[in-house]
């Protein structure tokens, strides 16, 4: 289930974001979190299953019709289970009239998801 980020989830969110190659540096990670908290165009969502938060997806509102996925990360012990793909689908359901585009860092994951859909 996709839920909106709240300040009391900050440590969990930082932990999940730190799995992304662009967020390994603590200062960069703190700056990213600050941007999500202060910029109205940036939205952060967490993926919750039962009582555990196991994934995170961050978007930027580019225009009235386009969202850019900036971050997507799943706890390593829950990977290869389709959670990233579920987060993308849930985000599309939340914003049905908007196009979801990946940034350069998450584009390879998006391509992988499309490859999975081609197999089914």
N, CA, C and O atoms as a Tinker XYZ file with bonds, in Angstrom:
   480  protein
     1  N      0.843000   -1.174000    0.000000    73     2
     2  CA     0.000000    0.000000    0.000000    64     1     3
     3  C      0.891000    1.241000    0.000000    63     2     4     5
     4  O      1.831000    1.346000    0.788000    81     3
     5  N      0.581000    2.168000   -0.889000    73     3     6
     6  CA     1.335000    3.414000   -1.017000    64     5     7
     7  C      0.805000    4.430000   -0.011000    63     6     8     9
     8  O     -0.398000    4.689000    0.036000    81     7
     9  N      1.696000    5.005000    0.790000    73     7    10
    10  CA     1.298000    6.037000    1.753000    64     9    11
    11  C      2.177000    7.266000    1.568000    63    10    12    13
    12  O      3.323000    7.157000    1.132000    81    11
    13  N      1.640000    8.433000    1.900000    73    11    14
    14  CA     2.404000    9.683000    1.795000    64    13    15
    15  C      3.460000    9.733000    2.896000    63    14    16    17
    16  O      3.244000    9.258000    4.011000    81    15
    17  N      4.585000   10.309000    2.561000    73    15    18
    18  CA     5.677000   10.505000    3.522000    64    17    19
    19  C      5.241000   11.506000    4.591000    63    18    20    21
    20  O      4.593000   12.511000    4.299000    81    19
    21  N      5.612000   11.206000    5.829000    73    19    22
    22  CA     5.441000   12.131000    6.955000    64    21    23
    23  C      6.781000   12.227000    7.666000    63    22    24    25
    24  O      7.599000   11.309000    7.604000    81    23
    25  N      6.991000   13.336000    8.334000    73    23    26
    26  CA     8.264000   13.603000    9.014000    64    25    27
    27  C      8.657000   12.472000    9.975000    63    26    28    29
    28  O      9.843000   12.173000   10.118000    81    27
    29  N      7.678000   11.843000   10.632000    73    27    30
    30  CA     8.038000   10.780000   11.585000    64    29    31
    31  C      8.555000    9.517000   10.895000    63    30    32    33
    32  O      8.999000    8.587000   11.569000    81    31
    33  N      8.501000    9.471000    9.554000    73    31    34
    34  CA     9.088000    8.359000    8.794000    64    33    35
    35  C     10.476000    8.714000    8.259000    63    34    36    37
    36  O     11.027000    7.977000    7.441000    81    35
    37  N     11.037000    9.817000    8.705000    73    35    38
    38  CA    12.278000   10.332000    8.123000    64    37    39
    39  C     13.428000    9.320000    8.133000    63    38    40    41
    40  O     14.087000    9.134000    7.110000    81    39
    41  N     13.676000    8.673000    9.254000    73    39    42
    42  CA    14.803000    7.732000    9.332000    64    41    43
    43  C     14.598000    6.537000    8.397000    63    42    44    45
    44  O     15.538000    6.088000    7.742000    81    43
    45  N     13.380000    6.031000    8.340000    73    43    46
    46  CA    13.079000    4.911000    7.440000    64    45    47
    47  C     13.277000    5.354000    5.994000    63    46    48    49
    48  O     13.885000    4.645000    5.192000    81    47
    49  N     12.753000    6.538000    5.673000    73    47    50
    50  CA    12.869000    7.067000    4.304000    64    49    51
    51  C     14.336000    7.256000    3.932000    63    50    52    53
    52  O     14.748000    6.888000    2.833000    81    51
    53  N     15.116000    7.821000    4.829000    73    51    54
    54  CA    16.539000    8.025000    4.550000    64    53    55
    55  C     17.250000    6.689000    4.348000    63    54    56    57
    56  O     18.110000    6.559000    3.477000    81    55
    57  N     16.887000    5.708000    5.154000    73    55    58
    58  CA    17.490000    4.384000    5.018000    64    57    59
    59  C     17.203000    3.768000    3.657000    63    58    60    61
    60  O     18.097000    3.214000    3.018000    81    59
    61  N     15.953000    3.866000    3.217000    73    59    62
    62  CA    15.578000    3.314000    1.913000    64    61    63
    63  C     16.216000    4.093000    0.769000    63    62    64    65
    64  O     16.694000    3.497000   -0.197000    81    63
    65  N     16.227000    5.414000    0.871000    73    63    66
    66  CA    16.845000    6.228000   -0.179000    64    65    67
    67  C     18.350000    5.983000   -0.273000    63    66    68    69
    68  O     18.938000    6.094000   -1.349000    81    67
    69  N     18.966000    5.649000    0.858000    73    67    70
    70  CA    20.423000    5.453000    0.860000    64    69    71
    71  C     20.855000    4.245000    0.022000    63    70    72    73
    72  O     22.041000    4.096000   -0.273000    81    71
    73  N     19.915000    3.386000   -0.363000    73    71    74
    74  CA    20.243000    2.260000   -1.241000    64    73    75
    75  C     20.447000    2.716000   -2.681000    63    74    76    77
    76  O     20.994000    1.972000   -3.494000    81    75
    77  N     20.011000    3.938000   -3.002000    73    75    78
    78  CA    20.189000    4.455000   -4.366000    64    77    79
    79  C     21.615000    4.966000   -4.529000    63    78    80    81
    80  O     22.139000    5.626000   -3.632000    81    79
    81  N     22.240000    4.676000   -5.645000    73    79    82
    82  CA    23.638000    5.094000   -5.863000    64    81    83
    83  C     23.857000    6.602000   -5.712000    63    82    84    85
    84  O     24.923000    7.032000   -5.271000    81    83
    85  N     22.856000    7.402000   -6.076000    73    83    86
    86  CA    23.003000    8.862000   -6.005000    64    85    87
    87  C     22.872000    9.402000   -4.587000    63    86    88    89
    88  O     23.156000   10.573000   -4.336000    81    87
    89  N     22.444000    8.554000   -3.664000    73    87    90
    90  CA    22.171000    9.022000   -2.297000    64    89    91
    91  C     23.082000    8.361000   -1.256000    63    90    92    93
    92  O     22.725000    8.289000   -0.080000    81    91
    93  N     24.245000    7.884000   -1.678000    73    91    94
    94  CA    25.172000    7.231000   -0.747000    64    93    95
    95  C     25.810000    8.224000    0.225000    63    94    96    97
    96  O     26.070000    7.897000    1.383000    81    95
    97  N     26.056000    9.440000   -0.264000    73    95    98
    98  CA    26.684000   10.474000    0.553000    64    97    99
    99  C     25.639000   11.070000    1.506000    63    98   100   101
   100  O     24.552000   11.454000    1.074000    81    99
   101  N     25.968000   11.145000    2.791000    73    99   102
   102  CA    25.020000   11.621000    3.798000    64   101   103
   103  C     24.536000   13.035000    3.519000    63   102   104   105
   104  O     23.345000   13.315000    3.655000    81   103
   105  N     25.434000   13.930000    3.132000    73   103   106
   106  CA    25.036000   15.316000    2.847000    64   105   107
   107  C     24.067000   15.385000    1.668000    63   106   108   109
   108  O     23.098000   16.143000    1.703000    81   107
   109  N     24.324000   14.600000    0.636000    73   107   110
   110  CA    23.428000   14.559000   -0.520000    64   109   111
   111  C     22.066000   14.003000   -0.113000    63   110   112   113
   112  O     21.026000   14.507000   -0.537000    81   111
   113  N     22.084000   12.972000    0.702000    73   111   114
   114  CA    20.844000   12.361000    1.193000    64   113   115
   115  C     20.037000   13.353000    2.029000    63   114   116   117
   116  O     18.822000   13.462000    1.865000    81   115
   117  N     20.705000   14.067000    2.917000    73   115   118
   118  CA    20.020000   15.062000    3.745000    64   117   119
   119  C     19.425000   16.171000    2.878000    63   118   120   121
   120  O     18.324000   16.650000    3.147000    81   119
   121  N     20.148000   16.573000    1.846000    73   119   122
   122  CA    19.652000   17.607000    0.935000    64   121   123
   123  C     18.419000   17.119000    0.169000    63   122   124   125
   124  O     17.466000   17.870000   -0.036000    81   123
   125  N     18.453000   15.856000   -0.249000    73   123   126
   126  CA    17.307000   15.268000   -0.948000    64   125   127
   127  C     16.087000   15.252000   -0.039000    63   126   128   129
   128  O     14.990000   15.615000   -0.464000    81   127
   129  N     16.271000   14.833000    1.208000    73   127   130
   130  CA    15.155000   14.797000    2.161000    64   129   131
   131  C     14.593000   16.199000    2.385000    63   130   132   133
   132  O     13.378000   16.389000    2.443000    81   131
   133  N     15.481000   17.168000    2.509000    73   131   134
   134  CA    15.058000   18.555000    2.712000    64   133   135
   135  C     14.211000   19.030000    1.523000    63   134   136   137
   136  O     13.199000   19.710000    1.696000    81   135
   137  N     14.646000   18.659000    0.324000    73   135   138
   138  CA    13.916000   19.052000   -0.885000    64   137   139
   139  C     12.506000   18.444000   -0.892000    63   138   140   141
   140  O     11.535000   19.127000   -1.217000    81   139
   141  N     12.401000   17.161000   -0.534000    73   139   142
   142  CA    11.091000   16.511000   -0.491000    64   141   143
   143  C     10.186000   17.163000    0.566000    63   142   144   145
   144  O      8.973000   17.254000    0.378000    81   143
   145  N     10.772000   17.604000    1.656000    73   143   146
   146  CA     9.974000   18.207000    2.732000    64   145   147
   147  C      9.563000   19.647000    2.425000    63   146   148   149
   148  O      8.513000   20.098000    2.883000    81   147
   149  N     10.378000   20.375000    1.656000    73   147   150
   150  CA    10.119000   21.802000    1.466000    64   149   151
   151  C      9.571000   22.179000    0.089000    63   150   152   153
   152  O      8.908000   23.208000   -0.042000    81   151
   153  N      9.829000   21.382000   -0.922000    73   151   154
   154  CA     9.416000   21.709000   -2.274000    64   153   155
   155  C      8.038000   21.100000   -2.560000    63   154   156   157
   156  O      7.884000   19.879000   -2.533000    81   155
   157  N      7.054000   21.934000   -2.830000    73   155   158
   158  CA     5.689000   21.455000   -3.094000    64   157   159
   159  C      5.586000   20.621000   -4.366000    63   158   160   161
   160  O      4.619000   19.880000   -4.543000    81   159
   161  N      6.563000   20.734000   -5.244000    73   159   162
   162  CA     6.550000   19.977000   -6.497000    64   161   163
   163  C      7.155000   18.582000   -6.347000    63   162   164   165
   164  O      7.049000   17.760000   -7.258000    81   163
   165  N      7.784000   18.310000   -5.211000    73   163   166
   166  CA     8.399000   17.012000   -4.951000    64   165   167
   167  C      7.536000   16.259000   -3.948000    63   166   168   169
   168  O      7.176000   16.801000   -2.903000    81   167
   169  N      7.204000   15.006000   -4.265000    73   167   170
   170  CA     6.370000   14.178000   -3.390000    64   169   171
   171  C      7.063000   12.848000   -3.135000    63   170   172   173
   172  O      7.644000   12.242000   -4.035000    81   171
   173  N      6.988000   12.419000   -1.896000    73   171   174
   174  CA     7.623000   11.166000   -1.490000    64   173   175
   175  C      6.537000   10.231000   -0.955000    63   174   176   177
   176  O      5.675000   10.639000   -0.176000    81   175
   177  N      6.596000    8.977000   -1.386000    73   175   178
   178  CA     5.634000    7.974000   -0.944000    64   177   179
   179  C      6.388000    6.753000   -0.430000    63   178   180   181
   180  O      7.476000    6.434000   -0.910000    81   179
   181  N      5.804000    6.082000    0.540000    73   179   182
   182  CA     6.384000    4.875000    1.117000    64   181   183
   183  C      5.479000    3.699000    0.783000    63   182   184   185
   184  O      4.266000    3.853000    0.641000    81   183
   185  N      6.078000    2.537000    0.663000    73   183   186
   186  CA     5.313000    1.313000    0.408000    64   185   187
   187  C      5.273000    0.507000    1.693000    63   186   188   189
   188  O      6.305000    0.124000    2.245000    81   187
   189  N      4.049000    0.260000    2.157000    73   187   190
   190  CA     3.865000   -0.435000    3.434000    64   189   191
   191  C      3.157000   -1.757000    3.199000    63   190   192   193
   192  O      2.131000   -1.813000    2.522000    81   191
   193  N      3.711000   -2.811000    3.760000    73   191   194
   194  CA     3.081000   -4.127000    3.748000    64   193   195
   195  C      2.995000   -4.592000    5.185000    63   194   196   197
   196  O      4.002000   -4.677000    5.888000    81   195
   197  N      1.766000   -4.896000    5.616000    73   195   198
   198  CA     1.485000   -5.210000    7.012000    64   197   199
   199  C      1.985000   -4.047000    7.864000    63   198   200   201
   200  O      1.491000   -2.930000    7.707000    81   199
   201  N      2.932000   -4.265000    8.747000    73   199   202
   202  CA     3.416000   -3.162000    9.593000    64   201   203
   203  C      4.787000   -2.654000    9.177000    63   202   204   205
   204  O      5.369000   -1.810000    9.859000    81   203
   205  N      5.308000   -3.158000    8.067000    73   203   206
   206  CA     6.655000   -2.785000    7.646000    64   205   207
   207  C      6.638000   -1.854000    6.439000    63   206   208   209
   208  O      5.867000   -2.044000    5.498000    81   207
   209  N      7.495000   -0.854000    6.486000    73   207   210
   210  CA     7.715000    0.009000    5.327000    64   209   211
   211  C      8.925000   -0.564000    4.604000    63   210   212   213
   212  O     10.026000   -0.615000    5.153000    81   211
   213  N      8.706000   -0.996000    3.364000    73   211   214
   214  CA     9.766000   -1.724000    2.664000    64   213   215
   215  C     10.184000   -1.078000    1.348000    63   214   216   217
   216  O     11.101000   -1.565000    0.686000    81   215
   217  N      9.526000    0.009000    0.962000    73   215   218
   218  CA     9.889000    0.654000   -0.290000    64   217   219
   219  C      9.610000    2.140000   -0.256000    63   218   220   221
   220  O      8.888000    2.638000    0.607000    81   219
   221  N     10.204000    2.843000   -1.223000    73   219   222
   222  CA    10.022000    4.294000   -1.308000    64   221   223
   223  C     10.062000    4.703000   -2.775000    63   222   224   225
   224  O     10.814000    4.143000   -3.573000    81   223
   225  N      9.239000    5.685000   -3.112000    73   223   226
   226  CA     9.241000    6.227000   -4.466000    64   225   227
   227  C      9.042000    7.733000   -4.361000    63   226   228   229
   228  O      8.154000    8.211000   -3.655000    81   227
   229  N      9.877000    8.465000   -5.072000    73   227   230
   230  CA     9.817000    9.920000   -5.035000    64   229   231
   231  C      9.587000   10.483000   -6.425000    63   230   232   233
   232  O     10.187000   10.031000   -7.400000    81   231
   233  N      8.706000   11.483000   -6.504000    73   231   234
   234  CA     8.376000   12.083000   -7.792000    64   233   235
   235  C      8.537000   13.599000   -7.749000    63   234   236   237
   236  O      8.555000   14.215000   -6.684000    81   235
   237  N      8.653000   14.170000   -8.927000    73   235   238
   238  CA     8.617000   15.622000   -9.093000    64   237   239
   239  C      7.503000   15.922000  -10.085000    63   238   240   241
   240  O      7.377000   15.256000  -11.113000    81   239
   241  N      6.703000   16.920000   -9.771000    73   239   242
   242  CA     5.659000   17.339000  -10.692000    64   241   243
   243  C      6.317000   18.258000  -11.719000    63   242   244   245
   244  O      6.736000   19.368000  -11.391000    81   243
   245  N      6.402000   17.791000  -12.950000    73   243   246
   246  CA     7.078000   18.525000  -14.017000    64   245   247
   247  C      6.112000   19.509000  -14.680000    63   246   248   249
   248  O      6.477000   20.642000  -14.993000    81   247
   249  N      4.879000   19.057000  -14.887000    73   247   250
   250  CA     3.850000   19.892000  -15.497000    64   249   251
   251  C      2.492000   19.377000  -15.050000    63   250   252   253
   252  O      2.410000   18.470000  -14.221000    81   251
   253  N      1.429000   19.949000  -15.593000    73   251   254
   254  CA     0.085000   19.494000  -15.244000    64   253   255
   255  C     -0.202000   18.087000  -15.749000    63   254   256   257
   256  O     -1.151000   17.442000  -15.303000    81   255
   257  N      0.610000   17.621000  -16.671000    73   255   258
   258  CA     0.364000   16.305000  -17.266000    64   257   259
   259  C      1.507000   15.311000  -17.084000    63   258   260   261
   260  O      1.411000   14.171000  -17.537000    81   259
   261  N      2.592000   15.733000  -16.422000    73   259   262
   262  CA     3.746000   14.842000  -16.327000    64   261   263
   263  C      4.371000   14.833000  -14.932000    63   262   264   265
   264  O      4.569000   15.871000  -14.300000    81   263
   265  N      4.671000   13.618000  -14.484000    73   263   266
   266  CA     5.412000   13.386000  -13.245000    64   265   267
   267  C      6.727000   12.715000  -13.601000    63   266   268   269
   268  O      6.783000   11.881000  -14.505000    81   267
   269  N      7.777000   13.079000  -12.892000    73   267   270
   270  CA     9.069000   12.424000  -13.097000    64   269   271
   271  C      9.408000   11.614000  -11.851000    63   270   272   273
   272  O      9.448000   12.149000  -10.743000    81   271
   273  N      9.650000   10.327000  -12.042000    73   271   274
   274  CA    10.076000    9.481000  -10.928000    64   273   275
   275  C     11.563000    9.737000  -10.726000    63   274   276   277
   276  O     12.375000    9.491000  -11.617000    81   275
   277  N     11.907000   10.236000   -9.542000    73   275   278
   278  CA    13.287000   10.600000   -9.239000    64   277   279
   279  C     14.009000    9.528000   -8.431000    63   278   280   281
   280  O     15.211000    9.316000   -8.590000    81   279
   281  N     13.267000    8.867000   -7.576000    73   279   282
   282  CA    13.846000    7.848000   -6.704000    64   281   283
   283  C     12.879000    6.668000   -6.621000    63   282   284   285
   284  O     11.660000    6.838000   -6.593000    81   283
   285  N     13.451000    5.484000   -6.582000    73   283   286
   286  CA    12.665000    4.287000   -6.283000    64   285   287
   287  C     13.627000    3.282000   -5.655000    63   286   288   289
   288  O     14.694000    2.985000   -6.192000    81   287
   289  N     13.212000    2.777000   -4.510000    73   287   290
   290  CA    14.091000    1.867000   -3.786000    64   289   291
   291  C     13.255000    0.897000   -2.955000    63   290   292   293
   292  O     12.211000    1.259000   -2.411000    81   291
   293  N     13.733000   -0.334000   -2.872000    73   291   294
   294  CA    13.076000   -1.371000   -2.079000    64   293   295
   295  C     14.125000   -1.975000   -1.153000    63   294   296   297
   296  O     15.275000   -2.179000   -1.542000    81   295
   297  N     13.714000   -2.252000    0.059000    73   295   298
   298  CA    14.599000   -2.911000    1.022000    64   297   299
   299  C     15.181000   -4.161000    0.351000    63   298   300   301
   300  O     14.436000   -4.962000   -0.214000    81   299
   301  N     16.514000   -4.331000    0.409000    73   299   302
   302  CA    17.148000   -5.469000   -0.287000    64   301   303
   303  C     16.544000   -6.831000    0.052000    63   302   304   305
   304  O     16.511000   -7.710000   -0.808000    81   303
   305  N     16.072000   -7.026000    1.265000    73   303   306
   306  CA    15.504000   -8.329000    1.618000    64   305   307
   307  C     14.114000   -8.553000    1.011000    63   306   308   309
   308  O     13.555000   -9.643000    1.135000    81   307
   309  N     13.557000   -7.536000    0.359000    73   307   310
   310  CA    12.241000   -7.662000   -0.278000    64   309   311
   311  C     12.305000   -7.464000   -1.793000    63   310   312   313
   312  O     11.269000   -7.330000   -2.444000    81   311
   313  N     13.495000   -7.445000   -2.347000    73   311   314
   314  CA    13.640000   -7.229000   -3.788000    64   313   315
   315  C     13.281000   -8.485000   -4.575000    63   314   316   317
   316  O     13.160000   -9.576000   -4.018000    81   315
   317  N     13.116000   -8.305000   -5.870000    73   315   318
   318  CA    12.764000   -9.389000   -6.799000    64   317   319
   319  C     11.381000   -9.976000   -6.507000    63   318   320   321
   320  O     11.114000  -11.133000   -6.829000    81   319
   321  N     10.501000   -9.173000   -5.894000    73   319   322
   322  CA     9.140000   -9.628000   -5.586000    64   321   323
   323  C      8.088000   -8.757000   -6.279000    63   322   324   325
   324  O      6.893000   -8.914000   -6.032000    81   323
   325  N      8.527000   -7.848000   -7.137000    73   323   326
   326  CA     7.591000   -7.010000   -7.865000    64   325   327
   327  C      7.113000   -5.777000   -7.115000    63   326   328   329
   328  O      6.161000   -5.123000   -7.543000    81   327
   329  N      7.758000   -5.450000   -6.002000    73   327   330
   330  CA     7.316000   -4.313000   -5.189000    64   329   331
   331  C      7.547000   -2.991000   -5.910000    63   330   332   333
   332  O      6.692000   -2.107000   -5.865000    81   331
   333  N      8.676000   -2.845000   -6.565000    73   331   334
   334  CA     8.936000   -1.616000   -7.321000    64   333   335
   335  C      7.881000   -1.404000   -8.383000    63   334   336   337
   336  O      7.383000   -0.293000   -8.565000    81   335
   337  N      7.548000   -2.456000   -9.073000    73   335   338
   338  CA     6.521000   -2.404000  -10.112000    64   337   339
   339  C      5.159000   -2.049000   -9.503000    63   338   340   341
   340  O      4.404000   -1.271000  -10.087000    81   339
   341  N      4.844000   -2.613000   -8.338000    73   339   342
   342  CA     3.590000   -2.298000   -7.644000    64   341   343
   343  C      3.542000   -0.826000   -7.248000    63   342   344   345
   344  O      2.490000   -0.193000   -7.330000    81   343
   345  N      4.684000   -0.280000   -6.819000    73   343   346
   346  CA     4.726000    1.139000   -6.442000    64   345   347
   347  C      4.437000    2.014000   -7.658000    63   346   348   349
   348  O      3.704000    2.998000   -7.558000    81   347
   349  N      5.007000    1.663000   -8.793000    73   347   350
   350  CA     4.783000    2.434000  -10.020000    64   349   351
   351  C      3.302000    2.376000  -10.408000    63   350   352   353
   352  O      2.708000    3.399000  -10.750000    81   351
   353  N      2.711000    1.183000  -10.354000    73   351   354
   354  CA     1.297000    1.033000  -10.704000    64   353   355
   355  C      0.401000    1.813000   -9.744000    63   354   356   357
   356  O     -0.572000    2.436000  -10.169000    81   355
   357  N      0.728000    1.779000   -8.449000    73   355   358
   358  CA    -0.065000    2.518000   -7.456000    64   357   359
   359  C      0.037000    4.018000   -7.697000    63   358   360   361
   360  O     -0.946000    4.743000   -7.549000    81   359
   361  N      1.211000    4.475000   -8.063000    73   359   362
   362  CA     1.421000    5.892000   -8.363000    64   361   363
   363  C      0.620000    6.294000   -9.603000    63   362   364   365
   364  O      0.029000    7.372000   -9.646000    81   363
   365  N      0.607000    5.425000  -10.600000    73   363   366
   366  CA    -0.189000    5.700000  -11.798000    64   365   367
   367  C     -1.681000    5.756000  -11.459000    63   366   368   369
   368  O     -2.416000    6.562000  -12.028000    81   367
   369  N     -2.126000    4.907000  -10.537000    73   367   370
   370  CA    -3.524000    4.925000  -10.116000    64   369   371
   371  C     -3.875000    6.215000   -9.375000    63   370   372   373
   372  O     -4.984000    6.733000   -9.504000    81   371
   373  N     -2.918000    6.728000   -8.598000    73   371   374
   374  CA    -3.130000    7.983000   -7.870000    64   373   375
   375  C     -3.220000    9.178000   -8.811000    63   374   376   377
   376  O     -3.920000   10.149000   -8.525000    81   375
   377  N     -2.520000    9.105000   -9.920000    73   375   378
   378  CA    -2.448000   10.205000  -10.896000    64   377   379
   379  C     -2.792000    9.689000  -12.288000    63   378   380   381
   380  O     -1.931000    9.673000  -13.167000    81   379
   381  N     -4.048000    9.264000  -12.506000    73   379   382
   382  CA    -4.410000    8.615000  -13.775000    64   381   383
   383  C     -4.307000    9.518000  -15.003000    63   382   384   385
   384  O     -4.155000    9.018000  -16.117000    81   383
   385  N     -4.387000   10.824000  -14.824000    73   383   386
   386  CA    -4.350000   11.739000  -15.963000    64   385   387
   387  C     -2.957000   12.285000  -16.244000    63   386   388   389
   388  O     -2.792000   13.212000  -17.037000    81   387
   389  N     -1.957000   11.703000  -15.589000    73   387   390
   390  CA    -0.599000   12.195000  -15.755000    64   389   391
   391  C      0.304000   11.103000  -16.317000    63   390   392   393
   392  O      0.109000    9.916000  -16.053000    81   391
   393  N      1.279000   11.521000  -17.085000    73   391   394
   394  CA     2.276000   10.607000  -17.634000    64   393   395
   395  C      3.399000   10.467000  -16.620000    63   394   396   397
   396  O      3.873000   11.457000  -16.063000    81   395
   397  N      3.819000    9.243000  -16.388000    73   395   398
   398  CA     4.903000    8.954000  -15.459000    64   397   399
   399  C      6.165000    8.685000  -16.263000    63   398   400   401
   400  O      6.209000    7.746000  -17.058000    81   399
   401  N      7.196000    9.508000  -16.061000    73   399   402
   402  CA     8.468000    9.348000  -16.767000    64   401   403
   403  C      9.584000    9.156000  -15.744000    63   402   404   405
   404  O      9.566000    9.785000  -14.686000    81   403
   405  N     10.543000    8.305000  -16.045000    73   403   406
   406  CA    11.681000    8.140000  -15.138000    64   405   407
   407  C     12.763000    9.179000  -15.413000    63   406   408   409
   408  O     12.908000    9.650000  -16.541000    81   407
   409  N     13.521000    9.533000  -14.379000    73   407   410
   410  CA    14.723000   10.331000  -14.637000    64   409   411
   411  C     15.828000    9.359000  -15.072000    63   410   412   413
   412  O     15.604000    8.151000  -15.149000    81   411
   413  N     16.995000    9.884000  -15.350000    73   411   414
   414  CA    18.091000    9.047000  -15.875000    64   413   415
   415  C     18.495000    7.931000  -14.907000    63   414   416   417
   416  O     18.909000    6.856000  -15.339000    81   415
   417  N     18.374000    8.186000  -13.591000    73   415   418
   418  CA    18.822000    7.197000  -12.603000    64   417   419
   419  C     17.860000    6.020000  -12.455000    63   418   420   421
   420  O     18.289000    4.906000  -12.157000    81   419
   421  N     16.579000    6.255000  -12.658000    73   419   422
   422  CA    15.615000    5.163000  -12.496000    64   421   423
   423  C     15.143000    4.590000  -13.841000    63   422   424   425
   424  O     14.378000    3.625000  -13.870000    81   423
   425  N     15.593000    5.179000  -14.944000    73   423   426
   426  CA    15.198000    4.699000  -16.277000    64   425   427
   427  C     15.522000    3.213000  -16.490000    63   426   428   429
   428  O     14.681000    2.491000  -17.026000    81   427
   429  N     16.712000    2.726000  -16.088000    73   427   430
   430  CA    16.989000    1.290000  -16.290000    64   429   431
   431  C     15.978000    0.389000  -15.580000    63   430   432   433
   432  O     15.613000   -0.667000  -16.098000    81   431
   433  N     15.527000    0.807000  -14.394000    73   431   434
   434  CA    14.517000    0.019000  -13.673000    64   433   435
   435  C     13.196000    0.015000  -14.441000    63   434   436   437
   436  O     12.545000   -1.023000  -14.561000    81   435
   437  N     12.803000    1.179000  -14.962000    73   435   438
   438  CA    11.571000    1.267000  -15.749000    64   437   439
   439  C     11.644000    0.345000  -16.959000    63   438   440   441
   440  O     10.679000   -0.351000  -17.277000    81   439
   441  N     12.786000    0.344000  -17.628000    73   439   442
   442  CA    12.963000   -0.521000  -18.802000    64   441   443
   443  C     12.823000   -1.989000  -18.405000    63   442   444   445
   444  O     12.229000   -2.781000  -19.136000    81   443
   445  N     13.369000   -2.343000  -17.253000    73   443   446
   446  CA    13.275000   -3.704000  -16.752000    64   445   447
   447  C     11.808000   -4.072000  -16.486000    63   446   448   449
   448  O     11.373000   -5.177000  -16.812000    81   447
   449  N     11.055000   -3.146000  -15.897000    73   447   450
   450  CA     9.628000   -3.380000  -15.634000    64   449   451
   451  C      8.873000   -3.619000  -16.932000    63   450   452   453
   452  O      8.036000   -4.519000  -17.005000    81   451
   453  N      9.156000   -2.830000  -17.947000    73   451   454
   454  CA     8.494000   -3.015000  -19.240000    64   453   455
   455  C      8.871000   -4.359000  -19.855000    63   454   456   457
   456  O      8.046000   -4.996000  -20.510000    81   455
   457  N     10.093000   -4.785000  -19.650000    73   455   458
   458  CA    10.538000   -6.084000  -20.153000    64   457   459
   459  C      9.725000   -7.201000  -19.466000    63   458   460   461
   460  O      9.327000   -8.173000  -20.109000    81   459
   461  N      9.486000   -7.046000  -18.154000    73   459   462
   462  CA     8.690000   -8.038000  -17.427000    64   461   463
   463  C      7.272000   -8.096000  -17.993000    63   462   464   465
   464  O      6.708000   -9.178000  -18.155000    81   463
   465  N      6.701000   -6.934000  -18.292000    73   463   466
   466  CA     5.332000   -6.903000  -18.810000    64   465   467
   467  C      5.261000   -7.578000  -20.178000    63   466   468   469
   468  O      4.262000   -8.216000  -20.507000    81   467
   469  N      6.326000   -7.436000  -20.977000    73   467   470
   470  CA     6.354000   -8.074000  -22.293000    64   469   471
   471  C      6.347000   -9.601000  -22.171000    63   470   472   473
   472  O      5.829000  -10.301000  -23.041000    81   471
   473  N      6.931000  -10.105000  -21.080000    73   471   474
   474  CA     7.014000  -11.550000  -20.873000    64   473   475
   475  C      5.656000  -12.139000  -20.490000    63   474   476   477
   476  O      5.390000  -13.309000  -20.765000    81   475
   477  N      4.802000  -11.339000  -19.861000    73   475   478
   478  CA     3.544000  -11.873000  -19.340000    64   477   479
   479  C      2.457000  -11.955000  -20.373000    63   478   480
   480  O      1.346000  -12.387000  -20.067000    81   479
